[in-house]
Amino acid sequence: MKLMSALLLATGLMCAQSVHAATAQQEKMGSCNKEASAKSLKGDERKAFMSTCLKADAKPTKQQDKMGYCNKEAGAKKLKGDERKAFMSDCLKKK
């Protein structure tokens, strides 16, 4: 009986921990939600705020960094049309 109680207690504790363990994104969402509510934002204004809030402090991926670099280079070279597409393709394939 004591063993069964101990097992049930341990299982309950494990389930409670997994349910309450919020991810960083969930925590950020909660924080942004509270801030939007505190500012009494509604509709499109709230959507825009939430989008900006959730993106804040987000680090770009390597691919996004590479895209930004290649885009800047293509702009500096004043490339247009097919020439720009070819340059971007080659640039993004490089490591």
N, CA, C and O atoms as a GROMACS GRO file, in nm:
protein
  380
    1MET      N    1   0.083  -0.119   0.000
    1MET     CA    2   0.000   0.000   0.000
    1MET      C    3   0.087   0.126   0.000
    1MET      O    4   0.060   0.221  -0.073
    2LYS      N    5   0.194   0.124   0.084
    2LYS     CA    6   0.283   0.240   0.089
    2LYS      C    7   0.356   0.256  -0.045
    2LYS      O    8   0.378   0.369  -0.091
    3LEU      N    9   0.392   0.145  -0.107
    3LEU     CA   10   0.462   0.150  -0.234
    3LEU      C   11   0.371   0.209  -0.342
    3LEU      O   12   0.415   0.290  -0.423
    4MET      N   13   0.246   0.169  -0.342
    4MET     CA   14   0.149   0.220  -0.440
    4MET      C   15   0.128   0.370  -0.419
    4MET      O   16   0.122   0.445  -0.516
    5SER      N   17   0.117   0.412  -0.296
    5SER     CA   18   0.100   0.555  -0.267
    5SER      C   19   0.222   0.634  -0.313
    5SER      O   20   0.207   0.743  -0.370
    6ALA      N   21   0.341   0.582  -0.289
    6ALA     CA   22   0.464   0.649  -0.330
    6ALA      C   23   0.471   0.660  -0.482
    6ALA      O   24   0.511   0.763  -0.536
    7LEU      N   25   0.432   0.554  -0.552
    7LEU     CA   26   0.433   0.557  -0.698
    7LEU      C   27   0.333   0.658  -0.753
    7LEU      O   28   0.364   0.732  -0.847
    8LEU      N   29   0.215   0.662  -0.696
    8LEU     CA   30   0.114   0.757  -0.739
    8LEU      C   31   0.159   0.901  -0.713
    8LEU      O   32   0.138   0.989  -0.797
    9LEU      N   33   0.221   0.924  -0.600
    9LEU     CA   34   0.271   1.056  -0.566
    9LEU      C   35   0.381   1.099  -0.662
    9LEU      O   36   0.382   1.212  -0.711
   10ALA      N   37   0.474   1.008  -0.690
   10ALA     CA   38   0.583   1.038  -0.782
   10ALA      C   39   0.530   1.066  -0.922
   10ALA      O   40   0.576   1.160  -0.987
   11THR      N   41   0.435   0.988  -0.968
   11THR     CA   42   0.376   1.009  -1.100
   11THR      C   43   0.304   1.143  -1.105
   11THR      O   44   0.315   1.216  -1.204
   12GLY      N   45   0.232   1.174  -1.001
   12GLY     CA   46   0.161   1.303  -0.994
   12GLY      C   47   0.257   1.420  -0.998
   12GLY      O   48   0.230   1.519  -1.067
   13LEU      N   49   0.367   1.410  -0.926
   13LEU     CA   50   0.466   1.518  -0.925
   13LEU      C   51   0.530   1.536  -1.063
   13LEU      O   52   0.552   1.649  -1.106
   14MET      N   53   0.560   1.427  -1.130
   14MET     CA   54   0.621   1.436  -1.263
   14MET      C   55   0.524   1.500  -1.361
   14MET      O   56   0.565   1.583  -1.443
   15CYS      N   57   0.398   1.464  -1.354
   15CYS     CA   58   0.298   1.522  -1.443
   15CYS      C   59   0.281   1.671  -1.416
   15CYS      O   60   0.271   1.751  -1.510
   16ALA      N   61   0.279   1.708  -1.291
   16ALA     CA   62   0.264   1.849  -1.254
   16ALA      C   63   0.382   1.931  -1.305
   16ALA      O   64   0.363   2.043  -1.352
   17GLN      N   65   0.502   1.876  -1.295
   17GLN     CA   66   0.619   1.950  -1.341
   17GLN      C   67   0.614   1.969  -1.492
   17GLN      O   68   0.644   2.078  -1.540
   18SER      N   69   0.577   1.868  -1.567
   18SER     CA   70   0.576   1.880  -1.712
   18SER      C   71   0.467   1.976  -1.759
   18SER      O   72   0.485   2.045  -1.859
   19VAL      N   73   0.355   1.981  -1.688
   19VAL     CA   74   0.247   2.071  -1.725
   19VAL      C   75   0.284   2.215  -1.695
   19VAL      O   76   0.249   2.305  -1.771
   20HIS      N   77   0.355   2.238  -1.586
   20HIS     CA   78   0.385   2.374  -1.544
   20HIS      C   79   0.516   2.428  -1.600
   20HIS      O   80   0.545   2.546  -1.580
   21ALA      N   81   0.593   2.348  -1.666
   21ALA     CA   82   0.719   2.395  -1.722
   21ALA      C   83   0.690   2.468  -1.852
   21ALA      O   84   0.670   2.405  -1.957
   22ALA      N   85   0.689   2.600  -1.846
   22ALA     CA   86   0.661   2.681  -1.964
   22ALA      C   87   0.788   2.702  -2.045
   22ALA      O   88   0.897   2.717  -1.989
   23THR      N   89   0.772   2.702  -2.174
   23THR     CA   90   0.887   2.729  -2.260
   23THR      C   91   0.916   2.878  -2.258
   23THR      O   92   0.834   2.958  -2.212
   24ALA      N   93   1.032   2.916  -2.309
   24ALA     CA   94   1.069   3.057  -2.314
   24ALA      C   95   0.968   3.134  -2.399
   24ALA      O   96   0.932   3.247  -2.366
   25GLN      N   97   0.923   3.073  -2.509
   25GLN     CA   98   0.825   3.140  -2.596
   25GLN      C   99   0.693   3.161  -2.524
   25GLN      O  100   0.629   3.265  -2.538
   26GLN      N  101   0.650   3.061  -2.444
   26GLN     CA  102   0.525   3.075  -2.370
   26GLN      C  103   0.538   3.185  -2.264
   26GLN      O  104   0.444   3.261  -2.242
   27GLU      N  105   0.652   3.193  -2.200
   27GLU     CA  106   0.675   3.297  -2.100
   27GLU      C  107   0.674   3.435  -2.165
   27GLU      O  108   0.618   3.530  -2.111
   28LYS      N  109   0.738   3.444  -2.282
   28LYS     CA  110   0.741   3.570  -2.355
   28LYS      C  111   0.599   3.611  -2.395
   28LYS      O  112   0.562   3.728  -2.384
   29MET      N  113   0.520   3.514  -2.442
   29MET     CA  114   0.383   3.541  -2.481
   29MET      C  115   0.302   3.594  -2.363
   29MET      O  116   0.226   3.690  -2.376
   30GLY      N  117   0.320   3.532  -2.248
   30GLY     CA  118   0.249   3.576  -2.127
   30GLY      C  119   0.288   3.717  -2.088
   30GLY      O  120   0.203   3.798  -2.052
   31SER      N  121   0.416   3.745  -2.095
   31SER     CA  122   0.467   3.877  -2.059
   31SER      C  123   0.412   3.984  -2.155
   31SER      O  124   0.367   4.089  -2.111
   32CYS      N  125   0.418   3.955  -2.285
   32CYS     CA  126   0.367   4.050  -2.385
   32CYS      C  127   0.217   4.069  -2.369
   32CYS      O  128   0.166   4.180  -2.384
   33ASN      N  129   0.145   3.962  -2.339
   33ASN     CA  130   0.001   3.968  -2.319
   33ASN      C  131  -0.035   4.059  -2.202
   33ASN      O  132  -0.126   4.141  -2.211
   34LYS      N  133   0.038   4.043  -2.092
   34LYS     CA  134   0.014   4.127  -1.974
   34LYS      C  135   0.040   4.273  -2.006
   34LYS      O  136  -0.036   4.362  -1.966
   35GLU      N  137   0.148   4.299  -2.079
   35GLU     CA  138   0.183   4.436  -2.114
   35GLU      C  139   0.076   4.497  -2.206
   35GLU      O  140   0.040   4.613  -2.189
   36ALA      N  141   0.027   4.419  -2.302
   36ALA     CA  142  -0.078   4.467  -2.392
   36ALA      C  143  -0.206   4.497  -2.315
   36ALA      O  144  -0.275   4.595  -2.343
   37SER      N  145  -0.238   4.412  -2.219
   37SER     CA  146  -0.358   4.433  -2.138
   37SER      C  147  -0.342   4.557  -2.050
   37SER      O  148  -0.437   4.634  -2.033
   38ALA      N  149  -0.223   4.575  -1.994
   38ALA     CA  150  -0.198   4.692  -1.909
   38ALA      C  151  -0.212   4.822  -1.990
   38ALA      O  152  -0.251   4.925  -1.935
   39LYS      N  153  -0.182   4.815  -2.118
   39LYS     CA  154  -0.194   4.932  -2.206
   39LYS      C  155  -0.333   4.942  -2.267
   39LYS      O  156  -0.360   5.034  -2.345
   40SER      N  157  -0.422   4.849  -2.232
   40SER     CA  158  -0.560   4.845  -2.282
   40SER      C  159  -0.567   4.843  -2.434
   40SER      O  160  -0.652   4.908  -2.494
   41LEU      N  161  -0.476   4.769  -2.496
   41LEU     CA  162  -0.473   4.762  -2.642
   41LEU      C  163  -0.579   4.665  -2.692
   41LEU      O  164  -0.606   4.563  -2.630
   42LYS      N  165  -0.639   4.699  -2.805
   42LYS     CA  166  -0.745   4.616  -2.864
   42LYS      C  167  -0.724   4.605  -3.015
   42LYS      O  168  -0.658   4.690  -3.076
   43GLY      N  169  -0.780   4.501  -3.075
   43GLY     CA  170  -0.784   4.485  -3.219
   43GLY      C  171  -0.648   4.488  -3.288
   43GLY      O  172  -0.552   4.425  -3.242
   44ASP      N  173  -0.642   4.562  -3.399
   44ASP     CA  174  -0.520   4.569  -3.479
   44ASP      C  175  -0.402   4.627  -3.402
   44ASP      O  176  -0.288   4.587  -3.422
   45GLU      N  177  -0.432   4.722  -3.314
   45GLU     CA  178  -0.325   4.783  -3.234
   45GLU      C  179  -0.262   4.678  -3.142
   45GLU      O  180  -0.140   4.676  -3.124
   46ARG      N  181  -0.345   4.592  -3.086
   46ARG     CA  182  -0.294   4.485  -2.998
   46ARG      C  183  -0.213   4.384  -3.080
   46ARG      O  184  -0.106   4.340  -3.037
   47LYS      N  185  -0.266   4.346  -3.198
   47LYS     CA  186  -0.195   4.251  -3.283
   47LYS      C  187  -0.057   4.304  -3.320
   47LYS      O  188   0.042   4.230  -3.315
   48ALA      N  189  -0.050   4.431  -3.358
   48ALA     CA  190   0.077   4.491  -3.396
   48ALA      C  191   0.174   4.493  -3.278
   48ALA      O  192   0.292   4.464  -3.292
   49PHE      N  193   0.122   4.529  -3.160
   49PHE     CA  194   0.206   4.532  -3.041
   49PHE      C  195   0.259   4.393  -3.008
   49PHE      O  196   0.377   4.377  -2.978
   50MET      N  197   0.171   4.293  -3.013
   50MET     CA  198   0.211   4.156  -2.980
   50MET      C  199   0.318   4.106  -3.077
   50MET      O  200   0.414   4.041  -3.036
   51SER      N  201   0.300   4.135  -3.204
   51SER     CA  202   0.398   4.094  -3.304
   51SER      C  203   0.535   4.154  -3.275
   51SER      O  204   0.636   4.084  -3.277
   52THR      N  205   0.537   4.283  -3.248
   52THR     CA  206   0.663   4.351  -3.219
   52THR      C  207   0.723   4.300  -3.089
   52THR      O  208   0.844   4.277  -3.081
   53CYS      N  209   0.641   4.283  -2.988
   53CYS     CA  210   0.688   4.237  -2.857
   53CYS      C  211   0.748   4.098  -2.866
   53CYS      O  212   0.853   4.072  -2.808
   54LEU      N  213   0.683   4.008  -2.938
   54LEU     CA  214   0.731   3.870  -2.947
   54LEU      C  215   0.859   3.859  -3.031
   54LEU      O  216   0.938   3.767  -3.012
   55LYS      N  217   0.879   3.953  -3.123
   55LYS     CA  218   1.000   3.952  -3.206
   55LYS      C  219   1.118   4.018  -3.136
   55LYS      O  220   1.232   3.995  -3.174
   56ALA      N  221   1.092   4.098  -3.036
   56ALA     CA  222   1.198   4.170  -2.965
   56ALA      C  223   1.300   4.071  -2.909
   56ALA      O  224   1.263   3.966  -2.856
   57ASP      N  225   1.422   4.104  -2.921
   57ASP     CA  226   1.535   4.022  -2.871
   57ASP      C  227   1.552   3.891  -2.946
   57ASP      O  228   1.633   3.807  -2.906
   58ALA      N  229   1.477   3.871  -3.053
   58ALA     CA  230   1.493   3.748  -3.131
   58ALA      C  231   1.617   3.762  -3.218
   58ALA      O  232   1.632   3.860  -3.291
   59LYS      N  233   1.706   3.666  -3.209
   59LYS     CA  234   1.828   3.670  -3.287
   59LYS      C  235   1.804   3.610  -3.425
   59LYS      O  236   1.739   3.507  -3.437
   60PRO      N  237   1.856   3.676  -3.529
   60PRO     CA  238   1.837   3.619  -3.663
   60PRO      C  239   1.912   3.488  -3.678
   60PRO      O  240   2.016   3.466  -3.615
   61THR      N  241   1.860   3.402  -3.763
   61THR     CA  242   1.925   3.274  -3.789
   61THR      C  243   2.044   3.298  -3.883
   61THR      O  244   2.058   3.407  -3.939
   62LYS      N  245   2.128   3.197  -3.898
   62LYS     CA  246   2.241   3.209  -3.990
   62LYS      C  247   2.193   3.238  -4.131
   62LYS      O  248   2.253   3.319  -4.202
   63GLN      N  249   2.084   3.173  -4.170
   63GLN     CA  250   2.030   3.194  -4.305
   63GLN      C  251   1.981   3.338  -4.320
   63GLN      O  252   2.001   3.398  -4.426
   64GLN      N  253   1.918   3.394  -4.218
   64GLN     CA  254   1.872   3.532  -4.224
   64GLN      C  255   1.990   3.628  -4.231
   64GLN      O  256   1.987   3.727  -4.304
   65ASP      N  257   2.095   3.598  -4.155
   65ASP     CA  258   2.216   3.680  -4.159
   65ASP      C  259   2.276   3.678  -4.300
   65ASP      O  260   2.315   3.782  -4.354
   66LYS      N  261   2.282   3.558  -4.357
   66LYS     CA  262   2.340   3.542  -4.491
   66LYS      C  263   2.255   3.617  -4.594
   66LYS      O  264   2.308   3.682  -4.683
   67MET      N  265   2.123   3.606  -4.581
   67MET     CA  266   2.032   3.674  -4.673
   67MET      C  267   2.053   3.826  -4.665
   67MET      O  268   2.058   3.893  -4.768
   68GLY      N  269   2.065   3.878  -4.545
   68GLY     CA  270   2.088   4.021  -4.526
   68GLY      C  271   2.219   4.065  -4.591
   68GLY      O  272   2.225   4.169  -4.657
   69TYR      N  273   2.324   3.986  -4.571
   69TYR     CA  274   2.454   4.018  -4.628
   69TYR      C  275   2.447   4.017  -4.781
   69TYR      O  276   2.493   4.111  -4.846
   70CYS      N  277   2.390   3.910  -4.837
   70CYS     CA  278   2.382   3.898  -4.983
   70CYS      C  279   2.296   4.009  -5.043
   70CYS      O  280   2.329   4.064  -5.148
   71ASN      N  281   2.187   4.042  -4.976
   71ASN     CA  282   2.099   4.147  -5.023
   71ASN      C  283   2.171   4.282  -5.025
   71ASN      O  284   2.156   4.360  -5.119
   72LYS      N  285   2.248   4.307  -4.921
   72LYS     CA  286   2.325   4.432  -4.914
   72LYS      C  287   2.428   4.438  -5.026
   72LYS      O  288   2.446   4.542  -5.089
   73GLU      N  289   2.496   4.328  -5.050
   73GLU     CA  290   2.596   4.322  -5.156
   73GLU      C  291   2.532   4.344  -5.294
   73GLU      O  292   2.586   4.417  -5.376
   74ALA      N  293   2.418   4.281  -5.317
   74ALA     CA  294   2.348   4.298  -5.445
   74ALA      C  295   2.305   4.443  -5.464
   74ALA      O  296   2.312   4.497  -5.574
   75GLY      N  297   2.260   4.505  -5.356
   75GLY     CA  298   2.220   4.646  -5.362
   75GLY      C  299   2.339   4.736  -5.391
   75GLY      O  300   2.328   4.830  -5.470
   76ALA      N  301   2.451   4.709  -5.328
   76ALA     CA  302   2.572   4.789  -5.349
   76ALA      C  303   2.619   4.778  -5.494
   76ALA      O  304   2.674   4.873  -5.550
   77LYS      N  305   2.598   4.661  -5.554
   77LYS     CA  306   2.639   4.640  -5.693
   77LYS      C  307   2.531   4.686  -5.792
   77LYS      O  308   2.549   4.677  -5.913
   78LYS      N  309   2.418   4.735  -5.737
   78LYS     CA  310   2.306   4.784  -5.818
   78LYS      C  311   2.256   4.679  -5.918
   78LYS      O  312   2.226   4.711  -6.033
   79LEU      N  313   2.248   4.554  -5.871
   79LEU     CA  314   2.202   4.446  -5.958
   79LEU      C  315   2.051   4.445  -5.965
   79LEU      O  316   1.982   4.476  -5.868
   80LYS      N  317   1.999   4.411  -6.083
   80LYS     CA  318   1.854   4.406  -6.105
   80LYS      C  319   1.817   4.279  -6.181
   80LYS      O  320   1.901   4.219  -6.247
   81GLY      N  321   1.692   4.240  -6.171
   81GLY     CA  322   1.636   4.130  -6.250
   81GLY      C  323   1.711   3.999  -6.238
   81GLY      O  324   1.747   3.956  -6.129
   82ASP      N  325   1.732   3.936  -6.353
   82ASP     CA  326   1.795   3.804  -6.357
   82ASP      C  327   1.937   3.807  -6.302
   82ASP      O  328   1.983   3.711  -6.240
   83GLU      N  329   2.006   3.918  -6.325
   83GLU     CA  330   2.143   3.930  -6.275
   83GLU      C  331   2.144   3.927  -6.122
   83GLU      O  332   2.231   3.865  -6.060
   84ARG      N  333   2.047   3.995  -6.062
   84ARG     CA  334   2.036   3.996  -5.915
   84ARG      C  335   1.999   3.856  -5.864
   84ARG      O  336   2.056   3.809  -5.766
   85LYS      N  337   1.904   3.792  -5.930
   85LYS     CA  338   1.862   3.658  -5.889
   85LYS      C  339   1.980   3.560  -5.892
   85LYS      O  340   1.998   3.480  -5.800
   86ALA      N  341   2.058   3.567  -5.999
   86ALA     CA  342   2.174   3.478  -6.012
   86ALA      C  343   2.276   3.507  -5.903
   86ALA      O  344   2.332   3.414  -5.843
   87PHE      N  345   2.301   3.635  -5.877
   87PHE     CA  346   2.396   3.672  -5.773
   87PHE      C  347   2.349   3.622  -5.637
   87PHE      O  348   2.427   3.565  -5.561
   88MET      N  349   2.221   3.645  -5.606
   88MET     CA  350   2.166   3.603  -5.477
   88MET      C  351   2.174   3.452  -5.460
   88MET      O  352   2.209   3.402  -5.353
   89SER      N  353   2.144   3.380  -5.566
   89SER     CA  354   2.150   3.234  -5.560
   89SER      C  355   2.291   3.187  -5.528
   89SER      O  356   2.311   3.105  -5.439
   90ASP      N  357   2.388   3.240  -5.600
   90ASP     CA  358   2.528   3.202  -5.577
   90ASP      C  359   2.573   3.243  -5.437
   90ASP      O  360   2.638   3.166  -5.367
   91CYS      N  361   2.539   3.364  -5.398
   91CYS     CA  362   2.580   3.416  -5.267
   91CYS      C  363   2.524   3.331  -5.153
   91CYS      O  364   2.596   3.300  -5.058
   92LEU      N  365   2.398   3.293  -5.163
   92LEU     CA  366   2.335   3.216  -5.056
   92LEU      C  367   2.385   3.072  -5.048
   92LEU      O  368   2.375   3.008  -4.943
   93LYS      N  369   2.439   3.021  -5.159
   93LYS     CA  370   2.494   2.885  -5.159
   93LYS      C  371   2.630   2.878  -5.094
   93LYS      O  372   2.672   2.772  -5.047
   94LYS      N  373   2.701   2.991  -5.089
   94LYS     CA  374   2.835   2.991  -5.032
   94LYS      C  375   2.827   2.978  -4.881
   94LYS      O  376   2.728   3.016  -4.818
   95LYS      N  377   2.933   2.923  -4.824
   95LYS     CA  378   2.938   2.907  -4.678
   95LYS      C  379   3.001   3.025  -4.612
   95LYS      O  380   3.014   3.029  -4.490
   0.00000   0.00000   0.00000
